Amino acid sequence: MCKNKGSFIGGLFCGTVIGGALALLLAPQSGEDTRGKIKTNVEDVVDDFGGQVSDLGETFKEQFEEFTNNITEHINQYRTSVENKIQEIQDEVDQDIADLSEELESIHDEVDDKKDAFEDLEDAQDVIKNAEKEEVVEEATANAPDIDESTDAERE
């Protein structure tokens, strides 16, 4: 768009200069009148050119502000998007940590239960061994008089 305005301004300037030159060459006026018209035409061209440059500067300023605002808006949108994604990932990580903590606690409880069961098993085995020993002792004690009698009979 700036190229089109620049071409338009250049064309307008060239057209004004050419028109002024032709007017000088073709006008049947005195030198003083011609110089006055030239001066007026040059002032008009300078005023028009100055106005066009000012308009072009304003247009450039507006476009630059619009560009800056668009870039700022895109950056803010991107920042918001990134912040939301970071929060989403953080929430997922927090949930994973909570799940793993629960699972670890469950495993710890299961290990404690198995340890308790193993200790109960060892206690039961000790009770059985003690019971077997007592049974053997009782049996031996019960058979002891027979042994004494058989020994006495053999001695005779």
Protein Blocks (a to p, Z undefined) as FASTA:
>chain_A
ZZmmmmmmmmmmmmmmmmmmmmmmmpccdfklmmmmmmmmmmmmmmmmmmmmmmmmmmmm
mmmmmmmmmmmmmmmmmmmmmmmmmmmmmmmmmmmmmmmmmmmmmmmmmmmmmmmmmmmm
mmmmmmmmmmmmmmmmmmmmmmmmmmmmmmmmmmZZ
